[in-house]
Amino acid sequence: MNTIDGSNRHVKTDVAPPPSLLAIVLDTNPHAWAHLSASLSLSAALANLLVFINAHLASGNANEVAVIASHSHKATFLYPTPKPPQIPSRNGTNGDVDLNGTEESNGPHIAENPNKYRAFAQVESAILNNFEKLLNETKESHLAATPTTLIGGAISLALTFISKSAILHAPTAASAESMSLAALADSENAHIDRIQLTSRILIVSVSGDLANQYIPVMNSIFAAQRKKIPIDILKLAGDTVLLQQASDTTGGVYMKPERPEGLLQYLMMAFLPDATARNSLVVPSAGGVDFRAACFCHRKVVDIGYVCSVCLSIFCTSSLPDNLCLTCASYLSLRSAVINPPALIPRKKKRKKRAATDSATPGASTPAGSSTPMHP
């Protein structure tokens, strides 16, 4: 057809920026926020975070967001609200979809406000309601059990949600078949370009040492690195080695502001640009990263340790029960290697025998059984 009318037909593609998914992990540790309440309260931080979420959604019509709370006893979604499994009703009009309007009535009621964008109102209402529900479920026994937060489980939930969303946005064979045959026949170079979802994780942390979750956090870091998902860290309080390593390994942004009360400014200036926009910007880096590891026995960050030769577990001491690895139960000779180091026995040097024919000179006599020429 192009040769008939002299036109150049091609499939029209979307030139807009690729859709971006932002998974926010909010550290809601009550112990840590109690120490930080003098400069920044949890309610003020949540209000600033809602403004940042609205700015992210306003940056693109196809942008998505997920908010996960890392609490003291569990990690749960604040947005989107997890739906409980429903048993199909026999009286319904459909076995898969209930068209009787019961799903609308179960959700939280959103007050209509003509001065607020409805998409922003839905996100704000869901986050506030789920956060209030989380605080009501928190008991004194949960706070007394541990002073830290379950950051490893929260990162795992974020990676799971990102993986599911990436599958839903991935190009499929059905999308290619939806194109009309006439459009494909117009141009030989016609093709379908479907931009995949770009994802990133933002962790707003206030807790201190997280060495007791070294294994799950490091596994999540390696999974994010393989999927090329950057992990951004906004450290408002405390000091941790693992999150700094997570930002450096995955190519994310790490910031530890001196004034936590300026939370909104740090969010808008450093963490609002997505992976596409960061290619044209100079983003802050973690600087000197501490690459020390935490031992598997006492969960302490160590400089020098002992490594299991089977599972590569790290221990800070050689006094293990029965000399068995705490991870894979392999026998280790750590104690004997430290107390009685093996003696180094030098090897005997072997002399090379020279052939009699090579060393003998003309006219010299060599006795039988001797390799050394004998001169008169």
Buried (B, 14 or more C-beta within 10 A) or exposed (E): EEEEEEEEBEBEEEEEBBBBBBBBBBBBBBBBBEEBEEBBBBEBBBBBBBBBBBBBBEBBEBBBBBBBBBBBBBBBBBBBBEEEEEEEEEEEEEEEEBEEEEEEEEEEEBEEEEEEEEEBBBBBBBBBBBBEEBEEEBEEEBBEEEBBBBBBBBBBBBBEBBEEBBEEBEEEEEEEEEEEEEBBEBBEEEEBEEBEBBBBBBBBBBBBBBBBBBBBBBBBBEBBBEEEBBBBBBBBBBEBBBBBBBBBBBBBBBBBBEEBBBBBEBBBEBBBBBBEEBEEEEBEBBEEBEEBBBBBBEBBBBEEBBEBEEEEBBBBBBEBEEBEBBBEEEEBEBEEEEEEEEEEEEEEEEEEEEEEEEEBEEEEEBEEEEEEBEEE
